């Protein structure tokens, strides 16, 4: 039975390293210190969001429908994932007023969502 790889130590919460890789077909074993990918640090909920986001090809309206959540919630979850991966979200996530108005005119967001975006909520 295979178990999901954990990325944090259950005792001290530090990041774990993989030290052994094994092929169940030919029985080859490799020992060293291997790094986990950044994606391994995401929670199962964050990984599910990333899977939906990718299968929707980044189309936020489709993600909204698939997860039954609002535009600001999708943006918030996306920001959370970006932060968890170690990237800064402040500069890149600033939405200018013109973009919000265009999204509102195209029916991509509701007036309430537009207000929240303009208030950076």
N, CA, C and O atoms as a GROMACS GRO file, in nm:
protein
  484
    1UNK      N    1   0.084  -0.119   0.000
    1UNK     CA    2   0.000   0.000   0.000
    1UNK      C    3   0.088   0.125   0.000
    1UNK      O    4   0.180   0.136   0.082
    2UNK      N    5   0.062   0.216  -0.091
    2UNK     CA    6   0.141   0.339  -0.099
    2UNK      C    7   0.072   0.450  -0.021
    2UNK      O    8  -0.051   0.463  -0.024
    3UNK      N    9   0.150   0.529   0.047
    3UNK     CA   10   0.099   0.642   0.124
    3UNK      C   11   0.137   0.772   0.057
    3UNK      O   12   0.237   0.780  -0.014
    4UNK      N   13   0.057   0.875   0.081
    4UNK     CA   14   0.086   1.009   0.032
    4UNK      C   15   0.213   1.060   0.098
    4UNK      O   16   0.232   1.042   0.218
    5UNK      N   17   0.300   1.124   0.021
    5UNK     CA   18   0.423   1.180   0.076
    5UNK      C   19   0.388   1.300   0.163
    5UNK      O   20   0.312   1.388   0.122
    6UNK      N   21   0.443   1.304   0.282
    6UNK     CA   22   0.425   1.422   0.368
    6UNK      C   23   0.547   1.510   0.353
    6UNK      O   24   0.657   1.461   0.327
    7UNK      N   25   0.530   1.640   0.369
    7UNK     CA   26   0.641   1.732   0.348
    7UNK      C   27   0.688   1.799   0.476
    7UNK      O   28   0.792   1.866   0.476
    8UNK      N   29   0.613   1.782   0.585
    8UNK     CA   30   0.651   1.845   0.710
    8UNK      C   31   0.663   1.740   0.819
    8UNK      O   32   0.583   1.646   0.826
    9UNK      N   33   0.763   1.756   0.904
    9UNK     CA   34   0.787   1.663   1.014
    9UNK      C   35   0.670   1.668   1.112
    9UNK      O   36   0.632   1.777   1.156
   10UNK      N   37   0.613   1.554   1.147
   10UNK     CA   38   0.501   1.554   1.241
   10UNK      C   39   0.543   1.589   1.385
   10UNK      O   40   0.458   1.616   1.470
   11UNK      N   41   0.674   1.588   1.411
   11UNK     CA   42   0.724   1.619   1.545
   11UNK      C   43   0.755   1.767   1.561
   11UNK      O   44   0.709   1.831   1.655
   12UNK      N   45   0.834   1.823   1.467
   12UNK     CA   46   0.880   1.962   1.483
   12UNK      C   47   0.831   2.056   1.374
   12UNK      O   48   0.858   2.176   1.381
   13UNK      N   49   0.759   2.006   1.274
   13UNK     CA   50   0.701   2.084   1.163
   13UNK      C   51   0.802   2.138   1.063
   13UNK      O   52   0.766   2.220   0.979
   14UNK      N   53   0.928   2.096   1.071
   14UNK     CA   54   1.027   2.138   0.972
   14UNK      C   55   1.006   2.061   0.842
   14UNK      O   56   0.939   1.958   0.840
   15UNK      N   57   1.063   2.112   0.733
   15UNK     CA   58   1.050   2.049   0.603
   15UNK      C   59   1.129   1.918   0.599
   15UNK      O   60   1.246   1.914   0.638
   16UNK      N   61   1.064   1.812   0.552
   16UNK     CA   62   1.129   1.683   0.541
   16UNK      C   63   1.208   1.672   0.411
   16UNK      O   64   1.176   1.740   0.313
   17UNK      N   65   1.309   1.587   0.410
   17UNK     CA   66   1.386   1.554   0.290
   17UNK      C   67   1.364   1.407   0.261
   17UNK      O   68   1.350   1.326   0.352
   18UNK      N   69   1.361   1.372   0.134
   18UNK     CA   70   1.352   1.232   0.095
   18UNK      C   71   1.495   1.179   0.092
   18UNK      O   72   1.584   1.242   0.034
   19UNK      N   73   1.518   1.065   0.155
   19UNK     CA   74   1.653   1.010   0.162
   19UNK      C   75   1.669   0.876   0.091
   19UNK      O   76   1.781   0.828   0.076
   20UNK      N   77   1.560   0.816   0.047
   20UNK     CA   78   1.570   0.686  -0.020
   20UNK      C   79   1.464   0.675  -0.128
   20UNK      O   80   1.347   0.707  -0.106
   21UNK      N   81   1.507   0.630  -0.246
   21UNK     CA   82   1.416   0.602  -0.357
   21UNK      C   83   1.433   0.454  -0.393
   21UNK      O   84   1.544   0.402  -0.394
   22UNK      N   85   1.322   0.389  -0.422
   22UNK     CA   86   1.328   0.245  -0.449
   22UNK      C   87   1.238   0.210  -0.567
   22UNK      O   88   1.125   0.257  -0.576
   23UNK      N   89   1.290   0.128  -0.657
   23UNK     CA   90   1.214   0.077  -0.771
   23UNK      C   91   1.158  -0.060  -0.734
   23UNK      O   92   1.235  -0.153  -0.709
   24UNK      N   93   1.027  -0.073  -0.731
   24UNK     CA   94   0.966  -0.201  -0.695
   24UNK      C   95   0.975  -0.303  -0.808
   24UNK      O   96   0.950  -0.421  -0.787
   25UNK      N   97   1.011  -0.257  -0.928
   25UNK     CA   98   1.024  -0.349  -1.041
   25UNK      C   99   1.160  -0.421  -1.041
   25UNK      O  100   1.165  -0.544  -1.046
   26UNK      N  101   1.268  -0.345  -1.034
   26UNK     CA  102   1.402  -0.407  -1.041
   26UNK      C  103   1.475  -0.408  -0.907
   26UNK      O  104   1.587  -0.457  -0.898
   27UNK      N  105   1.410  -0.355  -0.805
   27UNK     CA  106   1.464  -0.353  -0.668
   27UNK      C  107   1.585  -0.261  -0.650
   27UNK      O  108   1.658  -0.273  -0.552
   28UNK      N  109   1.606  -0.168  -0.743
   28UNK     CA  110   1.714  -0.071  -0.728
   28UNK      C  111   1.676   0.027  -0.618
   28UNK      O  112   1.562   0.074  -0.611
   29UNK      N  113   1.772   0.057  -0.531
   29UNK     CA  114   1.751   0.155  -0.424
   29UNK      C  115   1.859   0.262  -0.436
   29UNK      O  116   1.977   0.231  -0.450
   30UNK      N  117   1.816   0.386  -0.428
   30UNK     CA  118   1.908   0.500  -0.434
   30UNK      C  119   1.893   0.577  -0.305
   30UNK      O  120   1.782   0.616  -0.267
   31UNK      N  121   2.005   0.600  -0.237
   31UNK     CA  122   2.001   0.677  -0.113
   31UNK      C  123   2.082   0.804  -0.130
   31UNK      O  124   2.195   0.801  -0.178
   32UNK      N  125   2.023   0.914  -0.090
   32UNK     CA  126   2.084   1.046  -0.092
   32UNK      C  127   1.986   1.142  -0.026
   32UNK      O  128   1.888   1.097   0.033
   33UNK      N  129   2.010   1.270  -0.035
   33UNK     CA  130   1.916   1.367   0.018
   33UNK      C  131   1.851   1.439  -0.100
   33UNK      O  132   1.917   1.513  -0.173
   34UNK      N  133   1.720   1.416  -0.117
   34UNK     CA  134   1.646   1.472  -0.228
   34UNK      C  135   1.547   1.577  -0.177
   34UNK      O  136   1.490   1.562  -0.069
   35UNK      N  137   1.528   1.682  -0.256
   35UNK     CA  138   1.434   1.788  -0.222
   35UNK      C  139   1.295   1.752  -0.275
   35UNK      O  140   1.282   1.692  -0.381
   36UNK      N  141   1.193   1.789  -0.200
   36UNK     CA  142   1.056   1.778  -0.249
   36UNK      C  143   1.027   1.899  -0.338
   36UNK      O  144   1.089   2.004  -0.322
   37UNK      N  145   0.936   1.884  -0.432
   37UNK     CA  146   0.898   1.998  -0.515
   37UNK      C  147   0.819   2.098  -0.432
   37UNK      O  148   0.769   2.064  -0.324
   38UNK      N  149   0.808   2.219  -0.480
   38UNK     CA  150   0.728   2.321  -0.411
   38UNK      C  151   0.582   2.278  -0.399
   38UNK      O  152   0.516   2.310  -0.300
   39UNK      N  153   0.533   2.206  -0.498
   39UNK     CA  154   0.394   2.162  -0.495
   39UNK      C  155   0.367   2.066  -0.380
   39UNK      O  156   0.254   2.056  -0.333
   40UNK      N  157   0.469   1.995  -0.335
   40UNK     CA  158   0.453   1.901  -0.224
   40UNK      C  159   0.420   1.974  -0.093
   40UNK      O  160   0.370   1.912   0.001
   41UNK      N  161   0.448   2.102  -0.088
   41UNK     CA  162   0.420   2.178   0.035
   41UNK      C  163   0.275   2.226   0.043
   41UNK      O  164   0.232   2.277   0.147
   42UNK      N  165   0.199   2.209  -0.065
   42UNK     CA  166   0.059   2.253  -0.066
   42UNK      C  167  -0.029   2.154   0.010
   42UNK      O  168  -0.003   2.034   0.012
   43UNK      N  169  -0.134   2.207   0.071
   43UNK     CA  170  -0.232   2.121   0.139
   43UNK      C  171  -0.314   2.047   0.033
   43UNK      O  172  -0.311   2.083  -0.084
   44UNK      N  173  -0.387   1.944   0.075
   44UNK     CA  174  -0.469   1.869  -0.021
   44UNK      C  175  -0.577   1.959  -0.082
   44UNK      O  176  -0.611   1.943  -0.199
   45UNK      N  177  -0.629   2.053  -0.004
   45UNK     CA  178  -0.729   2.147  -0.056
   45UNK      C  179  -0.666   2.239  -0.162
   45UNK      O  180  -0.727   2.266  -0.266
   46UNK      N  181  -0.545   2.286  -0.135
   46UNK     CA  182  -0.476   2.371  -0.232
   46UNK      C  183  -0.443   2.294  -0.359
   46UNK      O  184  -0.455   2.348  -0.468
   47UNK      N  185  -0.400   2.168  -0.346
   47UNK     CA  186  -0.371   2.086  -0.463
   47UNK      C  187  -0.496   2.063  -0.547
   47UNK      O  188  -0.490   2.066  -0.670
   48UNK      N  189  -0.609   2.041  -0.482
   48UNK     CA  190  -0.736   2.024  -0.554
   48UNK      C  191  -0.769   2.150  -0.632
   48UNK      O  192  -0.812   2.144  -0.748
   49UNK      N  193  -0.750   2.267  -0.569
   49UNK     CA  194  -0.775   2.394  -0.637
   49UNK      C  195  -0.684   2.407  -0.760
   49UNK      O  196  -0.730   2.446  -0.867
   50UNK      N  197  -0.556   2.375  -0.744
   50UNK     CA  198  -0.461   2.385  -0.856
   50UNK      C  199  -0.503   2.291  -0.969
   50UNK      O  200  -0.496   2.330  -1.086
   51UNK      N  201  -0.547   2.170  -0.937
   51UNK     CA  202  -0.593   2.077  -1.040
   51UNK      C  203  -0.712   2.134  -1.116
   51UNK      O  204  -0.716   2.127  -1.239
   52UNK      N  205  -0.808   2.189  -1.044
   52UNK     CA  206  -0.926   2.248  -1.109
   52UNK      C  207  -0.884   2.367  -1.193
   52UNK      O  208  -0.929   2.382  -1.307
   53UNK      N  209  -0.799   2.452  -1.138
   53UNK     CA  210  -0.752   2.571  -1.210
   53UNK      C  211  -0.683   2.531  -1.341
   53UNK      O  212  -0.707   2.592  -1.445
   54UNK      N  213  -0.600   2.428  -1.336
   54UNK     CA  214  -0.529   2.384  -1.456
   54UNK      C  215  -0.622   2.318  -1.556
   54UNK      O  216  -0.611   2.344  -1.676
   55UNK      N  217  -0.715   2.234  -1.509
   55UNK     CA  218  -0.807   2.170  -1.603
   55UNK      C  219  -0.901   2.271  -1.667
   55UNK      O  220  -0.952   2.249  -1.777
   56UNK      N  221  -0.924   2.382  -1.599
   56UNK     CA  222  -1.005   2.491  -1.656
   56UNK      C  223  -0.919   2.587  -1.737
   56UNK      O  224  -0.966   2.691  -1.784
   57UNK      N  225  -0.792   2.552  -1.753
   57UNK     CA  226  -0.694   2.631  -1.829
   57UNK      C  227  -0.684   2.776  -1.781
   57UNK      O  228  -0.664   2.868  -1.860
   58UNK      N  229  -0.698   2.793  -1.650
   58UNK     CA  230  -0.683   2.926  -1.591
   58UNK      C  231  -0.804   3.016  -1.608
   58UNK      O  232  -0.798   3.133  -1.570
   59UNK      N  233  -0.912   2.965  -1.663
   59UNK     CA  234  -1.033   3.044  -1.683
   59UNK      C  235  -1.106   3.055  -1.548
   59UNK      O  236  -1.167   2.959  -1.502
   60UNK      N  237  -1.100   3.172  -1.489
   60UNK     CA  238  -1.154   3.191  -1.354
   60UNK      C  239  -1.306   3.168  -1.352
   60UNK      O  240  -1.358   3.115  -1.254
   61UNK      N  241  -1.376   3.207  -1.457
   61UNK     CA  242  -1.522   3.183  -1.462
   61UNK      C  243  -1.551   3.032  -1.456
   61UNK      O  244  -1.646   2.990  -1.390
   62UNK      N  245  -1.472   2.953  -1.524
   62UNK     CA  246  -1.490   2.808  -1.522
   62UNK      C  247  -1.458   2.751  -1.383
   62UNK      O  248  -1.524   2.659  -1.336
   63UNK      N  249  -1.354   2.806  -1.320
   63UNK     CA  250  -1.318   2.761  -1.184
   63UNK      C  251  -1.432   2.794  -1.088
   63UNK      O  252  -1.466   2.713  -1.002
   64UNK      N  253  -1.490   2.913  -1.103
   64UNK     CA  254  -1.605   2.952  -1.021
   64UNK      C  255  -1.716   2.848  -1.032
   64UNK      O  256  -1.771   2.803  -0.932
   65UNK      N  257  -1.750   2.810  -1.156
   65UNK     CA  258  -1.857   2.714  -1.180
   65UNK      C  259  -1.822   2.577  -1.122
   65UNK      O  260  -1.904   2.514  -1.055
   66UNK      N  261  -1.701   2.532  -1.149
   66UNK     CA  262  -1.658   2.399  -1.106
   66UNK      C  263  -1.660   2.384  -0.954
   66UNK      O  264  -1.700   2.280  -0.901
   67UNK      N  265  -1.615   2.489  -0.883
   67UNK     CA  266  -1.605   2.483  -0.737
   67UNK      C  267  -1.723   2.549  -0.666
   67UNK      O  268  -1.732   2.546  -0.544
   68UNK      N  269  -1.813   2.609  -0.743
   68UNK     CA  270  -1.929   2.682  -0.688
   68UNK      C  271  -1.886   2.788  -0.587
   68UNK      O  272  -1.938   2.795  -0.476
   69UNK      N  273  -1.790   2.869  -0.628
   69UNK     CA  274  -1.741   2.979  -0.544
   69UNK      C  275  -1.737   3.106  -0.626
   69UNK      O  276  -1.743   3.102  -0.749
   70UNK      N  277  -1.728   3.220  -0.558
   70UNK     CA  278  -1.730   3.350  -0.626
   70UNK      C  279  -1.592   3.387  -0.680
   70UNK      O  280  -1.490   3.327  -0.644
   71UNK      N  281  -1.591   3.487  -0.767
   71UNK     CA  282  -1.466   3.537  -0.826
   71UNK      C  283  -1.365   3.577  -0.717
   71UNK      O  284  -1.250   3.535  -0.724
   72UNK      N  285  -1.405   3.658  -0.618
   72UNK     CA  286  -1.307   3.696  -0.515
   72UNK      C  287  -1.253   3.575  -0.438
   72UNK      O  288  -1.137   3.575  -0.396
   73UNK      N  289  -1.335   3.472  -0.420
   73UNK     CA  290  -1.289   3.352  -0.351
   73UNK      C  291  -1.186   3.279  -0.436
   73UNK      O  292  -1.086   3.229  -0.383
   74UNK      N  293  -1.209   3.271  -0.567
   74UNK     CA  294  -1.112   3.208  -0.657
   74UNK      C  295  -0.980   3.285  -0.649
   74UNK      O  296  -0.874   3.225  -0.635
   75UNK      N  297  -0.988   3.417  -0.658
   75UNK     CA  298  -0.866   3.500  -0.650
   75UNK      C  299  -0.795   3.478  -0.517
   75UNK      O  300  -0.672   3.467  -0.512
   76UNK      N  301  -0.872   3.472  -0.408
   76UNK     CA  302  -0.813   3.451  -0.277
   76UNK      C  303  -0.742   3.317  -0.267
   76UNK      O  304  -0.632   3.308  -0.213
   77UNK      N  305  -0.805   3.212  -0.320
   77UNK     CA  306  -0.743   3.080  -0.318
   77UNK      C  307  -0.618   3.077  -0.405
   77UNK      O  308  -0.518   3.015  -0.370
   78UNK      N  309  -0.624   3.145  -0.518
   78UNK     CA  310  -0.508   3.153  -0.606
   78UNK      C  311  -0.393   3.227  -0.536
   78UNK      O  312  -0.278   3.183  -0.544
   79UNK      N  313  -0.424   3.336  -0.470
   79UNK     CA  314  -0.322   3.410  -0.395
   79UNK      C  315  -0.262   3.324  -0.285
   79UNK      O  316  -0.141   3.327  -0.261
   80UNK      N  317  -0.347   3.247  -0.218
   80UNK     CA  318  -0.300   3.158  -0.110
   80UNK      C  319  -0.202   3.054  -0.164
   80UNK      O  320  -0.099   3.028  -0.103
   81UNK      N  321  -0.234   2.996  -0.279
   81UNK     CA  322  -0.145   2.896  -0.340
   81UNK      C  323  -0.014   2.962  -0.380
   81UNK      O  324   0.094   2.907  -0.355
   82UNK      N  325  -0.022   3.078  -0.443
   82UNK     CA  326   0.098   3.149  -0.486
   82UNK      C  327   0.188   3.180  -0.366
   82UNK      O  328   0.310   3.162  -0.373
   83UNK      N  329   0.129   3.226  -0.257
   83UNK     CA  330   0.205   3.255  -0.135
   83UNK      C  331   0.265   3.127  -0.077
   83UNK      O  332   0.381   3.127  -0.034
   84UNK      N  333   0.189   3.019  -0.076
   84UNK     CA  334   0.239   2.893  -0.022
   84UNK      C  335   0.357   2.839  -0.102
   84UNK      O  336   0.442   2.768  -0.049
   85UNK      N  337   0.361   2.873  -0.229
   85UNK     CA  338   0.473   2.831  -0.313
   85UNK      C  339   0.594   2.922  -0.297
   85UNK      O  340   0.700   2.897  -0.356
   86UNK      N  341   0.579   3.027  -0.215
   86UNK     CA  342   0.692   3.114  -0.185
   86UNK      C  343   0.707   3.235  -0.274
   86UNK      O  344   0.812   3.298  -0.276
   87UNK      N  345   0.602   3.269  -0.348
   87UNK     CA  346   0.608   3.385  -0.436
   87UNK      C  347   0.531   3.501  -0.376
   87UNK      O  348   0.436   3.482  -0.299
   88UNK      N  349   0.573   3.623  -0.412
   88UNK     CA  350   0.507   3.744  -0.363
   88UNK      C  351   0.383   3.770  -0.446
   88UNK      O  352   0.389   3.769  -0.570
   89UNK      N  353   0.270   3.794  -0.379
   89UNK     CA  354   0.145   3.818  -0.452
   89UNK      C  355   0.105   3.964  -0.456
   89UNK      O  356   0.014   4.001  -0.530
   90UNK      N  357   0.170   4.048  -0.379
   90UNK     CA  358   0.125   4.187  -0.368
   90UNK      C  359   0.132   4.263  -0.500
   90UNK      O  360   0.030   4.317  -0.543
   91UNK      N  361   0.246   4.269  -0.564
   91UNK     CA  362   0.261   4.350  -0.684
   91UNK      C  363   0.185   4.294  -0.803
   91UNK      O  364   0.124   4.369  -0.879
   92UNK      N  365   0.188   4.162  -0.820
   92UNK     CA  366   0.128   4.101  -0.938
   92UNK      C  367  -0.023   4.091  -0.930
   92UNK      O  368  -0.088   4.076  -1.033
   93UNK      N  369  -0.080   4.098  -0.811
   93UNK     CA  370  -0.224   4.079  -0.797
   93UNK      C  371  -0.302   4.209  -0.789
   93UNK      O  372  -0.424   4.207  -0.774
   94UNK      N  373  -0.235   4.321  -0.799
   94UNK     CA  374  -0.305   4.449  -0.798
   94UNK      C  375  -0.385   4.459  -0.928
   94UNK      O  376  -0.329   4.450  -1.037
   95UNK      N  377  -0.514   4.477  -0.916
   95UNK     CA  378  -0.600   4.491  -1.033
   95UNK      C  379  -0.638   4.637  -1.046
   95UNK      O  380  -0.691   4.697  -0.952
   96UNK      N  381  -0.610   4.695  -1.162
   96UNK     CA  382  -0.643   4.836  -1.180
   96UNK      C  383  -0.792   4.853  -1.207
   96UNK      O  384  -0.861   4.759  -1.244
   97UNK      N  385  -0.839   4.975  -1.187
   97UNK     CA  386  -0.981   5.005  -1.201
   97UNK      C  387  -1.034   4.974  -1.340
   97UNK      O  388  -1.146   4.926  -1.356
   98UNK      N  389  -0.953   5.001  -1.442
   98UNK     CA  390  -0.995   4.978  -1.580
   98UNK      C  391  -1.025   4.830  -1.604
   98UNK      O  392  -1.123   4.796  -1.670
   99UNK      N  393  -0.941   4.742  -1.550
   99UNK     CA  394  -0.961   4.599  -1.565
   99UNK      C  395  -1.090   4.556  -1.496
   99UNK      O  396  -1.165   4.475  -1.551
  100UNK      N  397  -1.115   4.609  -1.376
  100UNK     CA  398  -1.236   4.574  -1.302
  100UNK      C  399  -1.360   4.620  -1.379
  100UNK      O  400  -1.457   4.545  -1.390
  101UNK      N  401  -1.356   4.741  -1.433
  101UNK     CA  402  -1.470   4.792  -1.510
  101UNK      C  403  -1.495   4.706  -1.634
  101UNK      O  404  -1.609   4.674  -1.666
  102UNK      N  405  -1.388   4.668  -1.703
  102UNK     CA  406  -1.401   4.583  -1.821
  102UNK      C  407  -1.462   4.448  -1.784
  102UNK      O  408  -1.550   4.398  -1.855
  103UNK      N  409  -1.416   4.389  -1.674
  103UNK     CA  410  -1.470   4.261  -1.628
  103UNK      C  411  -1.618   4.275  -1.592
  103UNK      O  412  -1.698   4.186  -1.621
  104UNK      N  413  -1.654   4.385  -1.530
  104UNK     CA  414  -1.793   4.412  -1.493
  104UNK      C  415  -1.879   4.427  -1.619
  104UNK      O  416  -1.988   4.371  -1.627
  105UNK      N  417  -1.830   4.502  -1.716
  105UNK     CA  418  -1.903   4.522  -1.842
  105UNK      C  419  -1.921   4.391  -1.919
  105UNK      O  420  -2.023   4.371  -1.985
  106UNK      N  421  -1.823   4.302  -1.911
  106UNK     CA  422  -1.829   4.174  -1.982
  106UNK      C  423  -1.909   4.068  -1.906
  106UNK      O  424  -1.926   3.956  -1.953
  107UNK      N  425  -1.960   4.106  -1.788
  107UNK     CA  426  -2.038   4.013  -1.708
  107UNK      C  427  -1.956   3.906  -1.639
  107UNK      O  428  -2.010   3.805  -1.594
  108UNK      N  429  -1.825   3.927  -1.631
  108UNK     CA  430  -1.737   3.828  -1.567
  108UNK      C  431  -1.748   3.834  -1.414
  108UNK      O  432  -1.724   3.734  -1.346
  109UNK      N  433  -1.786   3.951  -1.363
  109UNK     CA  434  -1.801   3.967  -1.219
  109UNK      C  435  -1.927   4.048  -1.191
  109UNK      O  436  -1.977   4.121  -1.278
  110UNK      N  437  -1.978   4.034  -1.070
  110UNK     CA  438  -2.097   4.110  -1.030
  110UNK      C  439  -2.054   4.246  -0.976
  110UNK      O  440  -1.936   4.267  -0.950
  111UNK      N  441  -2.149   4.340  -0.960
  111UNK     CA  442  -2.114   4.470  -0.902
  111UNK      C  443  -2.053   4.456  -0.762
  111UNK      O  444  -1.961   4.530  -0.726
  112UNK      N  445  -2.104   4.362  -0.682
  112UNK     CA  446  -2.049   4.341  -0.548
  112UNK      C  447  -1.905   4.293  -0.555
  112UNK      O  448  -1.819   4.338  -0.478
  113UNK      N  449  -1.878   4.201  -0.648
  113UNK     CA  450  -1.741   4.151  -0.663
  113UNK      C  451  -1.649   4.263  -0.711
  113UNK      O  452  -1.533   4.270  -0.668
  114UNK      N  453  -1.699   4.349  -0.799
  114UNK     CA  454  -1.619   4.461  -0.848
  114UNK      C  455  -1.581   4.554  -0.733
  114UNK      O  456  -1.467   4.599  -0.724
  115UNK      N  457  -1.677   4.582  -0.643
  115UNK     CA  458  -1.648   4.667  -0.528
  115UNK      C  459  -1.541   4.603  -0.438
  115UNK      O  460  -1.451   4.671  -0.390
  116UNK      N  461  -1.551   4.473  -0.417
  116UNK     CA  462  -1.453   4.404  -0.333
  116UNK      C  463  -1.314   4.411  -0.396
  116UNK      O  464  -1.214   4.431  -0.326
  117UNK      N  465  -1.307   4.394  -0.528
  117UNK     CA  466  -1.178   4.401  -0.597
  117UNK      C  467  -1.118   4.541  -0.586
  117UNK      O  468  -0.998   4.558  -0.562
  118UNK      N  469  -1.203   4.642  -0.603
  118UNK     CA  470  -1.154   4.780  -0.594
  118UNK      C  471  -1.108   4.816  -0.452
  118UNK      O  472  -1.021   4.901  -0.434
  119UNK      N  473  -1.166   4.750  -0.355
  119UNK     CA  474  -1.125   4.772  -0.215
  119UNK      C  475  -1.013   4.679  -0.174
  119UNK      O  476  -0.968   4.681  -0.059
  120UNK      N  477  -0.967   4.595  -0.269
  120UNK     CA  478  -0.862   4.495  -0.244
  120UNK      C  479  -0.896   4.400  -0.132
  120UNK      O  480  -0.811   4.370  -0.048
  121UNK      N  481  -1.017   4.352  -0.129
  121UNK     CA  482  -1.060   4.254  -0.028
  121UNK      C  483  -1.043   4.113  -0.076
  121UNK      O  484  -1.074   4.018  -0.004
   0.00000   0.00000   0.00000
